[in-house]
Structures are given as C-alpha cells and as structure tokens.
Amino acid sequence: MKESMQTIIKKFNALGITSSAMVTELLRFRVLDQMLQGSPEVRQWGITGEKLYELAQQSTVETFGPIPYDQTGFEQVYGPSFAVEVMDFITETGYIEGLASGEQWRLPFKEIIEEHKTSEGIILFAFIEEYAGLAEEILQTLPTERLLLYTPSETCYNLFKQLYPLAPVINEWPEDVIFDHIVAASTGLFRAPVQIMEELATRVGNITELGTAHYFIPISAIQDQVGMNRMAVQYMLLQKRLQAVREWAPLGTYEFVYTNYDVKKVALEIREVMEDGWRSTPFIALPHEVLASMDTFSLVQYGLSLCGVEPAMKAQLPTLGEDAFTSADPKIPLYVQKIFSAYEATRLVLERDGLTVQLKLVPQAGRPSGDALDEKAYAELVEQTELDSQSNVYWLFTNPQAAYIWYTYFRSERGQEILTKLAQMVLTPAALLQLMGSVRRAVIKEEALSELASQFEVAREARKMALEKADADWQAAIETMAAEIVPAKEVTN
C-alpha cells in the first residue's frame, strides 16, 4: 500500500473513523471539491477552513450523513485526502465491495477511447465496476450525450450517482436498445463468467449495421469451456463481423473485436503488456467456422499446435487456471490476494532466463486454512506495502495435491517442451504464468491421485534428507581441510 494511503488511514483512525466510513469521507471531500471547482468566487478568492467546514455541513450531510468530527478534525484529513485516489483506495482496502479502479485496463482502453473520438453514435461502456478509475477520463474525453455507462453492481451504481450526478449511469441492461458501439470489459472479478458470457453473447445482435464492439471477456470463461460458456464462445466466433481475437497477458482477458463489415478470416494474437506499451505474437488467421469447430477454442492451444506440440483439446480436461491462482490474478481482488498470502498454501514458483524456465514447489507458511481473521489482523494485511515483487511470480494452490500434479506435469519431457514453446510467445514471467493457465492435463482418478501425492511427499522428504546430509558432509570436509591449513593453537603451561 502506498505511503499516502497509510497516512490517511492513520489520520482517520485517530479521529475514530475506520473501514467503510473512511471511504464515505473521501467521497464527501470529492463532491465538496467539485462544488468549489464550480464556484468562480472560490477559484478567485479562495475559502477559509471555517467556511469550508460550514459548506460541508450544509451541502453534504443529506447525501453522506452527519460529519463525524469537528472543524479541527476536518482540516486534519481534508487536504491529505487528495493525495489518495478514491478508486485505488477502494481497490486496495476492500472496504467497499463491488468496485475496482481497473488501472490494468488503461492501456487497451487508450486505443478504444481514441478511436471513439472520431466515431459517431451512442457508446455503451458495460461493467464499469471493474474499471471505475477510468470513468472520469471517459467522461472528460467523450461527449456525455454519446455515452451510456452500465453496471450491474448496486454499489458502483450508487457511488457513481454520488460522484457523477450528471453521468448517464444505468444498472439494468436496456433490452430493446440497439447500440452504435459497445465496450465491455470484465475479468470475472465480481460476477461469474457464465453470467457475463450469457449477457454478452446475446448482445452481439444489439449493434447497429455500422456499429462496432470490443468485448473483453474473462480468460476463465475460455478455460472453463463447457455448457453455456462453450455455446457462447462458439456463437461469438461465428459472427461474420468478428475481426480479431486477442489474449491480453497478464490482464487475464480475451478481447473479441467486432467491426462494421464482414470479415473472411479472424486475426489471432497474444498481446503482452510491457510497461507503457504492448508487444504482439500473431498467429495464422482462420475462418470463423474453423475457430468455432475447434474441440476447445484457445489461443494457447492453437499456438502450441502451430509449434508442433499436440495439445490436449477436450473441454472436459482441467486447466491449470482452474486449479490455482496466480500471484497477481486479475479475477482476485487485491485485498483478497493479501489474505491468501497470510494462509498456508503451496506455491509453484516460476523463474525464467530467456527460454529456460525453472519451476520450484515452495510451501507457504501462515495461518491454518480454517483460521478466521479478526478486524485487527485484516487491517494489518490491508496496510501491507505490497504482495510480492514482479520478479517473484507463482501459482498459489490451496490443494497441495493439485500442486504436485502440475509440478510433475511441467517437469516431464512433454511439459518442458510446452514451457519452452510458451516462453517463445511472451517475454515477461507474469505473462508466461497466464499462458500456463490454459494448458490442459488428463484427469487423474482419486486412488492414483492419493498414490501420487504419497510418492511425491516421500521423494521430497528423501531429497531434503539427502541435501541435509550433503551439506553436513561438505561442512565436515571443510573443517578437515581447515584443520590442516590452520594449526591448532598450542597449549602452554
């Protein structure tokens, strides 16, 4: 957590304000600041602390409730609060559920916003609860009369109504409306992928003849490609206006791009986010019917097949992404990731040097899995500076048996070949971690799984004892050599 957030939390706590009440006050201050910005007299002459506190009492109590501190307390927190972005604060702390700043969407959205500066017609931005921090930029860049912001989150809807009272925000998808353009982005943070897929697939037809769409769908919907997800993906792939499909790594999302004319072949690529830009790994474009006829559609599986590796394609086979979470999983809220880091688990740590990929199984010490966090322990976790550095990336397993399976799989000759091919598609460890999540393996029966886990533990314990003995033997050899080089101290009477 940033130092500015830690500072404001301490200041609020000193006034007896904790958890969600802090967010309420931050929102009060933002609305108050908007009032000041709209006043020419205040901009020209300024305002005293006394008048500011009086204005807050007069204009914000109806919306946010009574001010829980006096003028002195108000002055202690009002100024420092603007060093904190409200949406980032909500994302970090989890004090308000159903909302995220969505900073990871800034790069892919940059092109889309620029594109719509010159487009015409109404633009629907859907699932804004996952990129709430970008809403102000959208509202400032594009004409309000061309916008409609949709969120199924009541929390997000109410908050936006407070922050942006004139913004065209809705909390029910307009069933009978045909849009000129649709932008929908979700990693499955607050809703199940099957709900998102059902809603988006049925809206492909809600675009005008000259309209466009950018659908960012959760990668978990691609990995779990059975039932409704399977039908939705096939339906979306069969649309003749589908221009491109992209996997954004490590954002945990697929982008389906629909243009305003029929396309013969669909462009396929993996886009890897790197600092302020992205790099592309393009694949051979395919007709819509070929994509939809794949046993299981996946850019990772398609890319592996192009590299001469025969992937497991059956949708019923489990993927790594269904068995574990990454160290910076987009579908897991940041504060939940911090909670996970406090409990016992097993990590599959990834290190890469060029195309050489190393994996290690590391037990994670912490609280027993059934141990609940009290309010103080939760607050301490929330205020952690960071989780792990970007160089330390891993899969986190709550089930150690699943960790053994995947470690064994990727250490095999076939697994090593797959890792090498995936490493050729992306450069950063975090992006490689995401690609690994789409790899499928055979289902292991319960008895065989128990036997594997038992054998793995025996082998790991034997390795540990062998290493300890080797270290002890090495130390003894060093001591023997040292005794020959450095004579023992003579004893004098």
N, C-alpha and C positions, 0 to 999 in steps of 0.2 A: 504494500500500500504506500502511496506517495506521502511524503512528509506533510504536505498541505492538508491531506485528509486526516492524518493522525492528529495534527494540530487542532483542526476544527472539532474533531471528536472530543478531545480533551477539554476544549473550551465549553462545549455544550454540556459535557458531563459535569463540569464544575458548577453549572447552573441547574443541575438536576434533570437535564434533558437527555434521553437515551433512545436508542433504536429508531423506530419509525418516526418518532416525534422530531428527530433531527432533520429528516427528510422534509417534513411538513414546514419547518422553519426555513430551510433552504429554498423551498418553493415560494414561501411568503416573501422572502427577500427578492426573488427574481421578479415576481409580479410587482412588487413595490418599485423595483428599479425600472421596470417598463413604464410605470406611471411617471417617474421622474424624467425618463428619456423623452416622454411625450409632452413635457411641460417646458415651453420656451423660457419662462421666467427662471425656472430652476437651473436650466442649462446655462443661462447668462449670469445669474447672481449667486447660484449655489443654495444650500439649505443647511440650517443648523441641526445638530443632533436632536435637540428638543422638538423642533418642528417635524423632523423625520419620524421620530417615535410617535408623535401625535398623529401624523398622516397614516402610519401603520395601524394605529388603533382604530382610526376612522374608516379605513378602506379595505383592510384585510381580515378583520375579525369575522365577518359574515361567511367568508369562504374557508378560512383556515382555523377558525376558533380563536379564543382569547389568547393574547400574548402572554406566555408563561414566565416573564421576567420583567424587571423594571427597566428604566432608560439606561442605567449603567450597564446592566447585562446585555441590553440590546446593542450598545455601542461596542461591547467586547467581541461580539460574534458577527455583526453585520458586515463590516469591512473584510475581515479574514475569510468570510464565506465565499467571496467571489474569486478566491484562488482555487476553488474547487468546482469542477464541472458536475452538475447535479446528476446527470445520467451516468457518468462514470462512478460517482459515489454510490448510486443505487446498485450498479453492477458489482462493485467491489464488496459491498456490505451484505446485500441480500435482504436489507430491511424492508424493501417493497418488492414483493414477488410479482412476476408477470411483466417485467420490463428489463431491457438491456440496452446499453449505449450503442452497441453494434459497430464499434470502430473498425472491426475487421472488414466491414462491407465498404469502407470508404473508397478503396482502390477500384473494385469493379463498378461501383456506383458512379465514380467520377466520369467515366466514358458515357454512361447512360444519361446522366444529368446534362452533359454537354450535348449529347445527341438530341435531347428533347428541348433544348433552347431554340432550335430551328424547326421542330416538328409542329404539327397542328392538331387540335382536338384535345379531348379530355384524357388525362393520365391518371390511372388508378395505381397508387402505391399501397400494396397489401402487406399485412403482417408487420406493421411499423413498430410493434412492441419489441422486435428484435434488432431494430436499427434506429431507436428513438433519438440517439445523439446526432443523427444526420437530418432529422426533421427540419431543424432551423435552416440549415443550408438549402434544403429542398424548397422550403417556403420563401426564402430570400432570392433564390436563383430563378425559379419558375413562377409564372403568374398564378396567383391564388385561384382565379376564376377557371383555370385549366386543371386544377388539382382535386383529387379526392383521396383521402387517407383512410384506409380500412384497418381496424384492429379488432380481433375477437376478444381481446383482453379488457375486462372491465376496469382493471387498474390503470392500464395505459389510456383507455378512453377518458376516464375521469381526470387523470393527470394532464392530458393534453388540453382538455376543456378549461382547466385552470391556467395552464401556461400560455396557451394559444387560443383564446376565446373566439377569435375570428377564423381559425383554421377549419377547413371543411373535413372534419373527422367523423367517421361513421363506425358503428360497432356491429352492423349487420350487412352482409354482402348483398348489394341490390340485385335481386334475382333477375329482373327483366331488363336490366340496363345493358346496352351494347357499348363497349368502350373503344376509344380510338387506340389507346395504348395501355398495357398492363405491365407493372413491375412488381413481382412478388418475391420476397426473399425470406427464407427460414432454414435454420439448421435443425429444427425439431426441438428447440430449447424449451418451449412451453406447451407444445401440443404434440400428440403422437403423429408420426409420419403418415400413417394411413389416413388420418383426418385431413392433413394438408394435401396429400395426393388426390384424395377424392374431390376436394374443393377445387383444386387447380385443374385437374383433368377435365372436369365438367365446364370449366370457364374458357377453354381453348376456343369454343364457339362463340364466346361473348366479345369477340374482337371484330371491328368493322373490316370491310374489304380492304381498305388501305391502312389498316392498323398494324401494330407490332406488339411483341410481348417478350419480356425477359423473365423466365421462371427460374429462380434459384431454389432447388429442392434439396432436402436433407440427404446426405450420402447414405444414411441408414436406410432410407427408402429403396435405394438401389441395392444395398447389401441384403436386405430382407425382401426379396422379390418373389413373394408368394401372395396368393389371394388378391385383394384389392390393389395392392401396390403393383403386382405383376400386370394386371389388366390396365391400370392407369398408365404405367410406363409404356406398354405396347400401344395404347391409344395415342399417347403424346408423340411417340416415334413415327406413327403412321400419318401424321398431319403433313400434307404436301408443302406447307409453308414453313416447316421446320428447317432452319438454315444451318444451325450449328449446335453441337452438344459439347460442353466443356466441363472437365472436372477441375475445380479450383482447390489447390493444395497449398497450405494446410487448413483451408477455411471450412472443410467438411461439407462441401456442397457441390451439386451438379447444376450447370446453367443450360437451360433449353432456350434457344433464341428463335423466335418466330418473326419472319419478315412479311412484307406485304405483296409477295408474289410467290408462285410455285417454284420449288427447288427440286432438281433432279437427284442430287446427291447431298448428303449431310456432312458438313465439315466436322471432324472429330479431333479434339486436342486436350491435353492436360496443361493447365495454366498454373504455374508455380509462382506464388507471391514472394518477391525478393525486395526487401526494403521498400522503396517508393515506386517500384515497378513490378513487372512480371515477365517471365520467360515462357515460351511455348514449346511443347513437344507434340507436334502434329502427327496424325495417323492418316492412313488412306481413307478418303471419303467413301461412304457407302450409300446405296439407295435406301429409302425409308423402309421398304419391305424386308430387306436383308437384316437391318437392325432389329426390327420387330420380331423377326423369325428366330433370332438367337435364343438358345435354351435359357440363357440368363444374360441380359444386357449389362455390360460393364466395360469401361474404357481400359481398366487394368487387365481384365481377361482378354480383351481384344488386342491390346498392346503386347501381351505375353505371347499370344498365338502368332502375331506378326514376327516376333523374335524367335520363333521356332520352338517355343515351350508350349506343350499341350496342357492348358489349364483345366481344372475341374469346373464344369459349367452348370451342373444341376442346381437349381434354385433351392432344393431341399438341403443341400450341404451347408454346414455352418461356416461363416466367415470369422476372421479374427476380430473384426469390428463389432460383432455380436457378442463376443465373449469377454471383451475388456474395454477399458477407456484409455485414451492417450493422455500424456502429461499436460496437454493444453487442448482438451477435447471441446470443440465449439458447441456441442449439444449439452455440455455440463456447465451450469453457471459457475462463475469464478469462485464464489464463496463455497460452493459445494465441492469444488476441486480441493480447496484448502481443508475442508472437513475430511475428505477422503485421505488426504496426506497425514491425518492425525491417527488413522486406524491401521491395524495390522493388515498387511496385504502382501502380494508378490509382484515385483516389478520385472518386466522383460526390458532391460536397458539396451538401447541401440547406440553404437558408435560407428562412424564411417570415416574412412580415409580414401578419398577417391571412389573407386568401385569396390574397395574392400570393406565389407560390412561385418562388424563384430556384435554378437549378442551375449548378454550375461543375465542370469537369473539372480535377482537380489531380493532377499526377504526384507520387507519394510516393517520396522518395529513401530509400535504405537499402542493405542487403546484396543482392548478386546472388541470384536465386532458388535457385540450386544450392548456395549457400554454407551450410555446416553451422555450428551454434552450438556452441562448446565449453562446458564446465561453468561457467567464469567468466562468459562472456557471458550464459548462461542465467540465472545467479544475479542478475546486474545487471538484467536485464529483469524478473525476478520482483519485485525490490525497488522497481520504479518506483512512484511515489506514485499515479498514475492514468494512464489512457489518454488520454482527451480529455474536455473539459467537455461537459455535456449540451447546450449550445448548439451544439456542433460535431458534427453528425451527418452520416453519409455512408454510401454503399455502397462497399465495397472490392472491386476487381476484380483478380484475378491475370492475367487475359487482357485486354489493353488494347482489342482489337477488340470484345469484348463491351461494354466501357465506351462506345466510340464509338456502338455501335448504340443503347443505351438513352439516351444523352445526346441523340442525334439524334431518337429517338422522342419523348421528353418535351419537346423544344424545338419540335416540329411543332405545327400548329394543333390537331390531334386530341389530341396529348399534353398540351398546355397545358389543354385543356378537361377532360381526365381528372384532371390535378393539381388543378385548381380544385374539381372535384366531390369529390375525396378530402379536400381541405382543409376542406370543409364538414362532413365526418363526424367529424373529430378536431381537437383544438386544439394538441397538442404536436408539435414536429418529429419526435421519436423515434417517436411513434405513426403519423404520416404516412408515415414511412420504411417501417414494416411494411406498411401498406396498399399502397404502391407495389410491394412484393414479389410481390403476387398478380396484377399486371397482365400480360397475355399479349401477345405480338407474333408476327408472321409469321416463319416460318423463312427464313433467307437462305442461298442457295447459296454454296458455297465461293468461286467466282470473283467473285461480286458482293460478298461479304464482304471479300475482299482489295482489290477496287477501292474499296470504301467506306473501308477503313482508309487506303489510299494517299491518296485525296482529302481525307480528314479531316486527315491529317498535313500535307499541302500547304497546306490552308486555314488550319490552326492556325499554321504557320510564317509564312505571309503576314501573318496578323493580328499575330503577335508582332513582325515587322519593321516593320509599319505603326505599331504602338504605339510602338516604339522611335524611329522617325523623327518621329512626332508629338511625343514627349517632347523630342527633340533640337531640333526646330523651335520648340517652346514655350520651351525654355530660351534659345535664341538670341534670340527676340523679347524675353524678359525682360531679357537682357543689353543689348540695343539700347536699350530704354526706360530702363534704369538708367543707361546712359551719358549720356542726355540730361538726366536728373534730377540725377545726381551728377557734377559736372565732374571731369575728370581732374586729378590732382594736378600743379600747376605745378612745373617743374624750374628751380631757381635755381642760378646759377653761384657 
